Each structure stands twice: as C-alpha cells, then as structure tokens.
Amino acid sequence: MNFVRLLDGFLILDACKQKAPNKVIFCKLPSRKIIDVAEEDLHYFENLIGIDLSENKVRLEQLKNLKALLEVNLSYN
C-alpha cells in the first residue's frame, strides 16, 4: 500500500515531543520521506524558528505559513 508522507501539525508535534504548537521552537525531520505539506496546519506553529527538512521532497514555498521561521534546512530536496 502506498501512502503520502505528509508534513502536518501532528507530525511536527510528534517529532518534537510537544502537545501544543506554540511550544515548538525547532523541529528536526530529516529523511522522513515527506512529499507533501498540509500548509494550513503550519500557521499554528507561531514560535517555530527553525526546521530541518533535509532529504525529503519539500519546497520552500510550502513553508510560507511558518511566519517566525529564521532557519531552514532543505538540502537534498
């Protein structure tokens, strides 16, 4: 069975071991086979200033709802 690995709020909370989006400051999600983004979920992460999405298939424009973002690793995307 094929499935789309989706970057959404649940994945970010799980990866960062947080229960509330406003508690997430930095998130590491390298090599997760992410190929799509639930862009509408990202605006809840108002304090997220850094994200590592290296070795996935994510485009920078898909992260536009992360308004506080200062550091992005999209190498090998």
N, C-alpha and C positions, 0 to 999 in steps of 0.2 A: 504494500500500500504506500503510495506517495503522499507526502504532506508538505505543505509550505511552512518553513520555519519562519515564524512571524515575530518581529520585534514589536512587542506591545507592552503595556503597563505591567502586566502580570510577569512577563519575562524579566523586566528590569527589577521589579520588587524582589523576585525570587533570587536573581543573581546577586543582588546587593544585600540580601537578608534583612529587608526592611518591610514594614507593614504599611507605611504611609509614603506617598510620593514626595512630599515636602522634606522628608528625611534623607533622601538620596542626593548625594553631592557628587560622587564619582562612580562610574559603573564600568566594569570590565566584562566584555562579551566577545573576546576573540575566538575565531574558529568555531562558531556556533551554527554554521550553515544557514545563516539568516539571509533570506532572499526577498523579504517584503517587510514593510513597516506600517503599523497602524498609526498613522500620523496624528490622528485625533486624540490618541492616548497621551501623546508626548507633552501636551500643554500642561498636564497635571504636575510635571516634574520641574517646577519653577525654580528649584535650587540646584539643579543638575548643572555643574560647571564643566565636567569632563567625562568623556565616554571613549572607550576603546572598542571599536568595531572592526578591528583588523581581521583580514582573512574571512570576510563574508561577502555578500553581494549587495551592499547598501550604498546609495548615492547621497552626497552631501545635502542636496535639496530636499531629501526625505526627512531631514532633521530640523527643518525650519521652525517647528513649533517648540524647540528647546531654546527658549529666549535667553537664558542665562549662560548658555554654552560658551566656554572660552577655549577648551582644549578638545580636539577631535583626532582620533587615530583611525583613518580609513585606509591604511596601507594594505595592498593586495586585495582590493575590492574590484 
